[in-house]
Structures are given as structure tokens and as C-alpha cells.
Amino acid sequence: MAFITPDMTSAAVALTALAIVSLVALRGWRDWIQLKREELAAGQVAVTQDASVPHAGSRIEIADLKERLRKLEAIAAGVDL
């Protein structure tokens, strides 16, 4: 066992740690990719099923635009708000 030095031991520990970190990162990457695939698949199903129902944000934007239009029409007619 004269061939094993403290430098070799620390190098082996560092290599093992690097391998473990790399495997954990790869697993996280694969899980993240799978999550994104599932989100895309769920989004496509939701779009095909609920295409006629606007989102709440869209309704708020439409209401805001209607309010702006009403104000502009009042300004054009010379009415004070």
C-alpha cells in the first residue's frame, strides 16, 4: 500500500464528489425537461378544450379597453367626466 498517497486519496475523493454532483445535476435536468413536456402537453389540451372561454386576465383587459373607449368618446363629445 505504499502507492496510495494523500494526494491520490484527495484526488479520488474529489473525482467521486464530481461524479455525484454531475449525476444529481443530470437527474435534475431530466426531471426539469420532463416537467416542461408535461406542462406543454397540459397546455395544448387546455387550449383545445377551453378555446371559447376567455381567461380572467383577458376579461380584465377588455373591460379596461371598454372603459378607455367610453372616456375617449366622452372627450370627443365634449362631456366632462
OpenMM code with the backbone's topology and positions (N, CA, C; nanometers):
from openmm import Vec3, app, unit

residues = "MET ALA PHE ILE THR PRO ASP MET THR SER ALA ALA VAL ALA LEU THR ALA LEU ALA ILE VAL SER LEU VAL ALA LEU ARG GLY TRP ARG ASP TRP ILE GLN LEU LYS ARG GLU GLU LEU ALA ALA GLY GLN VAL ALA VAL THR GLN ASP ALA SER VAL PRO HIS ALA GLY SER ARG ILE GLU ILE ALA ASP LEU LYS GLU ARG LEU ARG LYS LEU GLU ALA ILE ALA ALA GLY VAL ASP LEU".split()
positions = [
    Vec3(0.0810, -0.1188, 0.0000),
    Vec3(0.0000, 0.0000, 0.0000),
    Vec3(0.0859, 0.1259, 0.0000),
    Vec3(0.2041, 0.1151, -0.0438),
    Vec3(0.2945, 0.2289, -0.0482),
    Vec3(0.2609, 0.3216, -0.1639),
    Vec3(0.1771, 0.2771, -0.2566),
    Vec3(0.1444, 0.3570, -0.3741),
    Vec3(0.0321, 0.4579, -0.3485),
    Vec3(-0.0410, 0.4402, -0.2398),
    Vec3(-0.1502, 0.5318, -0.2099),
    Vec3(-0.0958, 0.6460, -0.1245),
    Vec3(-0.1026, 0.7652, -0.1815),
    Vec3(-0.0533, 0.8831, -0.1120),
    Vec3(-0.1722, 0.9711, -0.0737),
    Vec3(-0.1522, 1.0658, 0.0126),
    Vec3(-0.2619, 1.1567, 0.0485),
    Vec3(-0.3134, 1.2355, -0.0723),
    Vec3(-0.2241, 1.2666, -0.1660),
    Vec3(-0.2678, 1.3375, -0.2863),
    Vec3(-0.3613, 1.2500, -0.3698),
    Vec3(-0.3307, 1.1239, -0.3805),
    Vec3(-0.4160, 1.0326, -0.4577),
    Vec3(-0.5509, 1.0132, -0.3893),
    Vec3(-0.5497, 1.0104, -0.2584),
    Vec3(-0.6742, 0.9952, -0.1841),
    Vec3(-0.7632, 1.1171, -0.2036),
    Vec3(-0.7071, 1.2345, -0.1925),
    Vec3(-0.7870, 1.3555, -0.2112),
    Vec3(-0.8343, 1.3677, -0.3564),
    Vec3(-0.7538, 1.3242, -0.4518),
    Vec3(-0.7949, 1.3263, -0.5919),
    Vec3(-0.9108, 1.2296, -0.6149),
    Vec3(-0.9051, 1.1128, -0.5535),
    Vec3(-1.0130, 1.0154, -0.5675),
    Vec3(-1.1423, 1.0667, -0.5037),
    Vec3(-1.1305, 1.1312, -0.3897),
    Vec3(-1.2479, 1.1881, -0.3233),
    Vec3(-1.3069, 1.2997, -0.4079),
    Vec3(-1.2215, 1.3848, -0.4640),
    Vec3(-1.2692, 1.4943, -0.5488),
    Vec3(-1.3366, 1.4401, -0.6745),
    Vec3(-1.2808, 1.3385, -0.7350),
    Vec3(-1.3399, 1.2778, -0.8550),
    Vec3(-1.4738, 1.2133, -0.8231),
    Vec3(-1.4822, 1.1475, -0.7095),
    Vec3(-1.6085, 1.0866, -0.6677),
    Vec3(-1.7143, 1.1940, -0.6421),
    Vec3(-1.6758, 1.3015, -0.5759),
    Vec3(-1.7692, 1.4106, -0.5492),
    Vec3(-1.8162, 1.4740, -0.6799),
    Vec3(-1.7253, 1.4931, -0.7745),
    Vec3(-1.7610, 1.5492, -0.9039),
    Vec3(-1.8583, 1.4579, -0.9771),
    Vec3(-1.8362, 1.3286, -0.9711),
    Vec3(-1.9265, 1.2342, -1.0350),
    Vec3(-2.0654, 1.2384, -0.9720),
    Vec3(-2.0718, 1.2474, -0.8409),
    Vec3(-2.2008, 1.2528, -0.7712),
    Vec3(-2.2754, 1.3808, -0.8065),
    Vec3(-2.2052, 1.4931, -0.8044),
    Vec3(-2.2683, 1.6215, -0.8387),
    Vec3(-2.3162, 1.6194, -0.9836),
    Vec3(-2.2378, 1.5628, -1.0729),
    Vec3(-2.2769, 1.5549, -1.2137),
    Vec3(-2.4011, 1.4683, -1.2320),
    Vec3(-2.4076, 1.3565, -1.1629),
    Vec3(-2.5242, 1.2690, -1.1740),
    Vec3(-2.6492, 1.3348, -1.1176),
    Vec3(-2.6351, 1.4074, -1.0076),
    Vec3(-2.7501, 1.4782, -0.9499),
    Vec3(-2.7973, 1.5881, -1.0438),
    Vec3(-2.7032, 1.6612, -1.1031),
    Vec3(-2.7402, 1.7670, -1.1975),
    Vec3(-2.8087, 1.7083, -1.3209),
    Vec3(-2.7594, 1.5972, -1.3704),
    Vec3(-2.8210, 1.5323, -1.4858),
    Vec3(-2.9613, 1.4851, -1.4528),
    Vec3(-2.9795, 1.4308, -1.3360),
    Vec3(-3.1133, 1.3869, -1.2940),
    Vec3(-3.2089, 1.5060, -1.2832),
    Vec3(-3.1612, 1.6152, -1.2262),
    Vec3(-3.2431, 1.7356, -1.2171),
    Vec3(-3.2788, 1.7896, -1.3548),
    Vec3(-3.1843, 1.7888, -1.4468),
    Vec3(-3.2091, 1.8354, -1.5828),
    Vec3(-3.3156, 1.7496, -1.6510),
    Vec3(-3.3026, 1.6190, -1.6374),
    Vec3(-3.4013, 1.5288, -1.6993),
    Vec3(-3.5403, 1.5491, -1.6392),
    Vec3(-3.5479, 1.5664, -1.5076),
    Vec3(-3.6769, 1.5906, -1.4429),
    Vec3(-3.7365, 1.7237, -1.4866),
    Vec3(-3.6516, 1.8265, -1.5029),
    Vec3(-3.6994, 1.9571, -1.5461),
    Vec3(-3.7537, 1.9496, -1.6894),
    Vec3(-3.6813, 1.8789, -1.7765),
    Vec3(-3.7271, 1.8615, -1.9148),
    Vec3(-3.8606, 1.7869, -1.9164),
    Vec3(-3.8742, 1.6835, -1.8363),
    Vec3(-3.9996, 1.6089, -1.8303),
    Vec3(-4.1133, 1.6975, -1.7802),
    Vec3(-4.0864, 1.7811, -1.6810),
    Vec3(-4.1872, 1.8741, -1.6304),
    Vec3(-4.2329, 1.9692, -1.7401),
    Vec3(-4.1385, 2.0228, -1.8162),
    Vec3(-4.1740, 2.1148, -1.9245),
    Vec3(-4.2554, 2.0429, -2.0321),
    Vec3(-4.2221, 1.9187, -2.0614),
    Vec3(-4.3011, 1.8420, -2.1591),
    Vec3(-4.4437, 1.8224, -2.1099),
    Vec3(-4.4581, 1.7918, -1.9812),
    Vec3(-4.5920, 1.7730, -1.9250),
    Vec3(-4.6713, 1.9039, -1.9244),
    Vec3(-4.6031, 2.0154, -1.8950),
    Vec3(-4.6709, 2.1453, -1.8981),
    Vec3(-4.7176, 2.1785, -2.0394),
    Vec3(-4.6331, 2.1521, -2.1379),
    Vec3(-4.6722, 2.1777, -2.2760),
    Vec3(-4.7894, 2.0898, -2.3182),
    Vec3(-4.7853, 1.9634, -2.2792),
    Vec3(-4.8946, 1.8725, -2.3134),
    Vec3(-5.0239, 1.9162, -2.2444),
    Vec3(-5.0154, 1.9574, -2.1203),
    Vec3(-5.1347, 2.0027, -2.0479),
    Vec3(-5.1871, 2.1320, -2.1075),
    Vec3(-5.0983, 2.2207, -2.1514),
    Vec3(-5.1394, 2.3466, -2.2119),
    Vec3(-5.2100, 2.3249, -2.3442),
    Vec3(-5.1662, 2.2287, -2.4220),
    Vec3(-5.2294, 2.2005, -2.5504),
    Vec3(-5.3676, 2.1426, -2.5302),
    Vec3(-5.3849, 2.0589, -2.4295),
    Vec3(-5.5159, 2.0014, -2.4014),
    Vec3(-5.6108, 2.1098, -2.3535),
    Vec3(-5.5622, 2.2004, -2.2676),
    Vec3(-5.6468, 2.3066, -2.2147),
    Vec3(-5.6895, 2.4022, -2.3256),
    Vec3(-5.6018, 2.4271, -2.4205),
    Vec3(-5.6357, 2.5180, -2.5297),
    Vec3(-5.7430, 2.4568, -2.6182),
    Vec3(-5.7334, 2.3290, -2.6444),
    Vec3(-5.8323, 2.2665, -2.7319),
    Vec3(-5.9666, 2.2522, -2.6623),
    Vec3(-5.9696, 2.2370, -2.5320),
    Vec3(-6.0952, 2.2184, -2.4610),
    Vec3(-6.1626, 2.3511, -2.4282),
    Vec3(-6.0892, 2.4543, -2.3894),
    Vec3(-6.1472, 2.5787, -2.3408),
    Vec3(-6.1171, 2.6952, -2.4340),
    Vec3(-6.1218, 2.6737, -2.5637),
    Vec3(-6.0880, 2.7802, -2.6576),
    Vec3(-6.1942, 2.8900, -2.6567),
    Vec3(-6.3184, 2.8590, -2.6219),
    Vec3(-6.4246, 2.9586, -2.6268),
    Vec3(-6.4329, 3.0429, -2.4988),
    Vec3(-6.3712, 2.9978, -2.3913),
    Vec3(-6.3784, 3.0692, -2.2638),
    Vec3(-6.2533, 3.1553, -2.2482),
    Vec3(-6.2694, 3.2902, -2.2429),
    Vec3(-6.1508, 3.3745, -2.2260),
    Vec3(-6.0973, 3.3659, -2.0833),
    Vec3(-5.9695, 3.3919, -2.0690),
    Vec3(-5.9072, 3.3915, -1.9374),
    Vec3(-5.9508, 3.5153, -1.8597),
    Vec3(-5.9363, 3.5109, -1.7294),
    Vec3(-5.9751, 3.6241, -1.6456),
    Vec3(-5.8941, 3.7483, -1.6805),
    Vec3(-5.7688, 3.7307, -1.7112),
    Vec3(-5.6855, 3.8445, -1.7499),
    Vec3(-5.7352, 3.9097, -1.8770),
    Vec3(-5.7817, 3.8284, -1.9704),
    Vec3(-5.8363, 3.8833, -2.0948),
    Vec3(-5.9629, 3.9631, -2.0678),
    Vec3(-6.0454, 3.9120, -1.9800),
    Vec3(-6.1690, 3.9838, -1.9460),
    Vec3(-6.1382, 4.1190, -1.8811),
    Vec3(-6.0379, 4.1212, -1.7962),
    Vec3(-5.9998, 4.2462, -1.7304),
    Vec3(-5.9476, 4.3452, -1.8341),
    Vec3(-5.8651, 4.2967, -1.9280),
    Vec3(-5.8127, 4.3838, -2.0320),
    Vec3(-5.9251, 4.4383, -2.1191),
    Vec3(-6.0219, 4.3560, -2.1532),
    Vec3(-6.1348, 4.4003, -2.2353),
    Vec3(-6.2163, 4.5055, -2.1606),
    Vec3(-6.2388, 4.4830, -2.0329),
    Vec3(-6.3129, 4.5813, -1.9530),
    Vec3(-6.2364, 4.7130, -1.9460),
    Vec3(-6.1052, 4.7057, -1.9326),
    Vec3(-6.0230, 4.8256, -1.9287),
    Vec3(-6.0306, 4.9009, -2.0613),
    Vec3(-6.0239, 4.8261, -2.1720),
    Vec3(-6.0337, 4.8900, -2.3028),
    Vec3(-6.1704, 4.9548, -2.3244),
    Vec3(-6.2756, 4.8893, -2.2774),
    Vec3(-6.4102, 4.9480, -2.2890),
    Vec3(-6.4200, 5.0773, -2.2092),
    Vec3(-6.3595, 5.0786, -2.0906),
    Vec3(-6.3610, 5.1993, -2.0083),
    Vec3(-6.2844, 5.3115, -2.0768),
    Vec3(-6.1700, 5.2810, -2.1344),
    Vec3(-6.0931, 5.3821, -2.2063),
    Vec3(-6.1719, 5.4356, -2.3258),
    Vec3(-6.2375, 5.3460, -2.3979),
    Vec3(-6.3174, 5.3869, -2.5123),
    Vec3(-6.4315, 5.4786, -2.4692),
    Vec3(-6.4960, 5.4459, -2.3591),
    Vec3(-6.6044, 5.5288, -2.3079),
    Vec3(-6.5529, 5.6686, -2.2733),
    Vec3(-6.4335, 5.6751, -2.2109),
    Vec3(-6.3759, 5.8046, -2.1762),
    Vec3(-6.3388, 5.8843, -2.3010),
    Vec3(-6.2828, 5.8164, -2.4007),
    Vec3(-6.2467, 5.8863, -2.5239),
    Vec3(-6.3709, 5.9379, -2.5971),
    Vec3(-6.4753, 5.8586, -2.5955),
    Vec3(-6.5994, 5.9037, -2.6586),
    Vec3(-6.6567, 6.0249, -2.5852),
    Vec3(-6.6460, 6.0230, -2.4533),
    Vec3(-6.6953, 6.1374, -2.3751),
    Vec3(-6.6119, 6.2609, -2.4039),
    Vec3(-6.4820, 6.2452, -2.4179),
    Vec3(-6.3947, 6.3583, -2.4517),
    Vec3(-6.4293, 6.4114, -2.5904),
    Vec3(-6.4510, 6.3199, -2.6848),
    Vec3(-6.4845, 6.3614, -2.8211),
    Vec3(-6.6195, 6.4335, -2.8257),
    Vec3(-6.7110, 6.3942, -2.7390),
    Vec3(-6.8422, 6.4584, -2.7366),
    Vec3(-6.8396, 6.5889, -2.6560),
    Vec3(-6.7278, 6.6162, -2.5870),
    Vec3(-6.7168, 6.7391, -2.5091),
    Vec3(-6.7798, 6.7316, -2.3732),
    Vec3(-6.7967, 6.6133, -2.3187),
    Vec3(-6.8583, 6.5928, -2.1877),
    Vec3(-6.7474, 6.5839, -2.0824),
    Vec3(-6.7660, 6.6565, -1.9716),
    Vec3(-6.6715, 6.6452, -1.8600),
    Vec3(-6.7032, 6.5198, -1.7789),
    Vec3(-6.5980, 6.4493, -1.7393),
    Vec3(-6.6187, 6.3282, -1.6585),
    Vec3(-6.6129, 6.3633, -1.5155),
] * unit.nanometer
topology = app.Topology()
chain = topology.addChain("A")
for resn in residues:
    res = topology.addResidue(resn, chain)
    for name in ("N", "CA", "C"):
        topology.addAtom(name, app.Element.getBySymbol(name[0]), res)
